[in-house]
Amino acid sequence: MKLDLILRVTVKLILPFMLLFALYVQFHGDFGPGGGFQAGVIAAAMLILYALIFGLDAAKRVAPLAFVQVLVPLGVLIYAGVGVAAMLLGGEYLNYSVLEHDPAHGQELGILLVENGVFVTVSGTMTAIFYMFAGRRR
């Protein structure tokens, strides 16, 4: 792929827009279609495209395997932590109403935090799966 100059330049131009679209889907998810899962897949697809064009070693310099492996349980901890925080504040597990002074604000905050946890887990999992398959020897 080192000789495909047009492809490499085009991908370098597309990658920031893919990240921007992933963030749009993430933060627009509570108002319309989208959310953490879709945004996580788009973010992972961005890194996978980078790896396909510039090589697996270049992608691992951008997002090392150790970092990707930390993302998976971190997202689950964020998700579960929101539920535990709700319980500690006197509500039920994942009942976001008690997270803020106003139940509506608590719902918004809880959904945002849970969707961020899903985003982190999905992007880390998809990237880790790609690294495992792309790194295997024939």
Phi, psi and omega in degrees: 000355184292339182267353181272074185298317182296318179295317181294318179292318179298317179295321177298328177283327184280326187305314179298326179289328175294318178295317178298319178294321177298318179292323176298313180297322180296310187272350175264354186298332179275353177253344183197196180298140179130193180139195186295320182294309182297317180294322178296320178293320179295318179295319178293321179297327177297314180291324178294318176299317177301317180293323180293327183271317186258354178104154182294323180296321178294320179294322179288340172285326178287312180228091182299153182301322179298319178295317180297321180291336176283329183298323185299303179288335178298316178297320178295321178295321177298312180301308182291327180297326177296318178294318179294321178298320178296320179294319180294335179270007174100005179257187175275167180298128181061024169266102191284351187301331184272000183284339180228174180293329179250132181303325179293319177292323176297319177298316180297315180295316181297315179297318179299315181292318179295317179296325176295320176298318178296317178303312182297315181294314184293315180296320178294318181293314181297319179292319179296319177298317178297316180300319182294316180288319182287335183269355181287150181266150179265000000 
